[in-house]
Amino acid sequence: MVNINKLRATMVEQGINVDCLSEKTGISKDRLYRRFKSPEEITIEEADTIIKELKITNEGAISIFFAQLLA
């Protein structure tokens, strides 16, 4: 399960909102809002795009997108 709170915190730290993330990643705003409501539906491709655009470290990516595996 995706730790959406950590993802949102990362976005806040970088001053990025969903609209800005949408522009940077090419993922539609509607799709991002749906993914934030149902994070288990985030695809690997979407996660990879978000990780690259937000410049999330490997450790950060694991703690956000693979949180369930760490628990």
C-alpha positions in Angstrom: 0.0 0.0 0.0 1.2 3.5 -0.8 1.8 5.8 2.1 -0.1 8.7 0.6 0.7 10.9 3.6 4.4 10.7 3.0 3.9 11.4 -0.7 1.8 14.5 0.2 4.5 15.6 2.7 7.2 15.3 0.1 5.1 17.4 -2.3 4.5 20.0 0.4 8.2 20.1 1.2 8.9 20.9 -2.5 6.0 23.4 -2.8 4.2 21.2 -5.3 0.5 20.7 -5.4 -1.5 18.2 -7.4 -2.0 20.6 -10.3 1.7 21.3 -10.5 2.5 17.6 -10.3 0.1 16.9 -13.1 1.8 19.4 -15.3 5.3 18.0 -14.5 4.4 14.4 -14.9 1.8 14.5 -17.7 -0.6 12.5 -15.5 -4.0 14.2 -15.6 -5.2 16.0 -12.6 -8.3 13.8 -12.5 -6.2 10.7 -12.5 -3.9 12.0 -9.7 -6.8 13.0 -7.5 -8.3 9.5 -8.0 -5.0 7.9 -7.2 -4.7 10.0 -4.0 -8.1 8.8 -2.9 -7.3 5.1 -3.9 -3.5 4.9 -3.6 -3.5 1.1 -4.2 -4.4 1.9 -7.8 -1.1 3.8 -8.5 0.6 1.9 -11.3 4.3 1.2 -11.4 4.7 3.6 -14.4 2.9 6.4 -12.5 5.0 5.8 -9.4 8.2 5.8 -11.4 7.2 9.1 -13.1 6.3 10.7 -9.7 9.6 9.5 -8.2 11.6 10.9 -11.0 9.8 14.3 -11.1 9.9 14.8 -7.4 13.5 13.5 -7.3 12.7 11.1 -4.5 15.6 9.0 -3.2 15.5 5.2 -3.4 14.9 5.0 0.4 12.1 7.6 0.1 10.5 5.8 -2.8 10.5 2.5 -0.9 9.0 4.1 2.2 6.3 5.8 0.1 5.4 3.2 -2.5 6.2 0.0 -0.7 5.1 1.0 2.9 3.2 -2.2 3.4 6.2 -4.4 2.7 8.2 -2.5 5.4 5.6 -2.9 8.1 
